[in-house]
Amino acid sequence: MTLRQPSMLAGMSGEAIRVHGLEKSFKELRVLRGVEFEVVKGSIFALLGSNGAGKTTVVKILSTLLKADGGAAQVNGFDVGTQAAEVRKSISLTGQFAAVDEILTGRENLVLVARLRHLEGAGAIADALLERFSLSEAGGRRVATYSGGMRRRLDIAMSLIGEPPVIFLDEPTAGLDPEGRIEVWAAVKELAKGGTTVLLTTQYLDEAEQLADRIAILHEGRILVNGTLQELKRLLPAAEVEYVEKQPTLEDVFLSLVGSRK
């Protein structure tokens, strides 16, 4: 079976993100070495890799926080290098730590962001998002009382204000307990259900398995493979036991490609 490799930026209208030949170095350290992938509108795309693989660097370039040394990238039809202002209008970025004000209530955080974006009906927007992310009962409480998962859900809700078509989630469940991770997974699925394109970076194999329509494995600045979970699993043969056929897991695929740490 031949897995489809990332294609050139010749592009189809159904793509929300296109990346071709992305290069980035910090002094002598080459972080990205010709990264290529595409993300279909309304889908969840996981960039899976170990710490230091270059995941956050890709997100920073796509969100116009860093300039690439080479290659090209488009987000929502806009070039990240020459149309940065239009790209910023099209996206929202949620980093590894929840950017919420703990002194304010959940509702007040949402209202504040809506007003900063000069949107009418800030209160109604806040109430709708609280309901969408199952935070209505906690909306009147100070965020300092929220669990990690609740803060992350509020952070994601805040990123939806203004209805950006593309959202970047950089390590969305880093540091959360299992219950908090499940809460955030539900929130991410809700984003895609509503038509938002989601690009998330993660080092958690189960997270990629649970959420992503497509998974790209990034290792040492290069995309090794890019496909659906089932396509990636078919890269390794099933191990036949006398009466039971064991299918390879995403962990098996990942470790076979990047090598185990010993």
C-alpha positions, 0 to 999 in steps of 0.5 A: 500500500502506498500512502499519499504524500503531501502534495504541492500548493497547486491547491483545491478549494476544499483546503483550509491550510496548505503548506509546502516546503516549509523551512526554519532554522534557529542559528545552526539548528534546522528545526523544519526541513521541508514540511508539507501537508494540507488540511481539509476545511471542517476537519481535525488535523493532528500534527503528532510528534515528540518534544522538539520535533518542530510542532510549535514552530509550524503553528507559529509560522502558520499563525504569523508569529514567526517567519519561515526561512523558505517554502510557502503556506496558506491559511484560509486562502491567504499567504502567511508571508504576504497577507499576514493581516488577513490570516490573523483575521481568519484564525484563533490560536490557543497555546499550551497554557489557558489564557484566561483571567482567573479573577473574572468569572467565566462569563466575564472572560467571554464578554471581555473578549467579545467587547475587545473584538467590537462585537454587538451582543457580547452577553448573548455571545458569552451565554451561547458559548457557555452553553455550547461548552457545558459551562453555563452552571459555572459561568457566574463563578470566578475562573480561579475555582475552575478545574484544569479541563474547565479552564481549557474549555473556556479558553477554547470557547474564547477562541471561537468569539468572532467565528474564525474559520481556522483554529490552532490548538498547540498541545491542548491537553498538556498538564491535564488529568485524564478527566480534563483531557476527556473534557477538552476532547469533547470540546475539540470535537464540538468545534469540528462539528460546527464546521471549524477547521482544527489543527492541533499539535500533540505528543499524545498518541491516544489524543491523535487517535481519538480526535483526528481525521488525518494524522501527520507524524513530524520527526526531526523537522520532516513529515514522515507520513500523513494519512488517516488512522487506518492508513497509518495502521496499514503501514505495519503488517498485522501480527498473527497469533494462533487464533487472534490477529493483533492489529498494530496500534498508532503507538506501533506505527509511531515507534517504528518510524521515529524509533523508541527512546532507550 
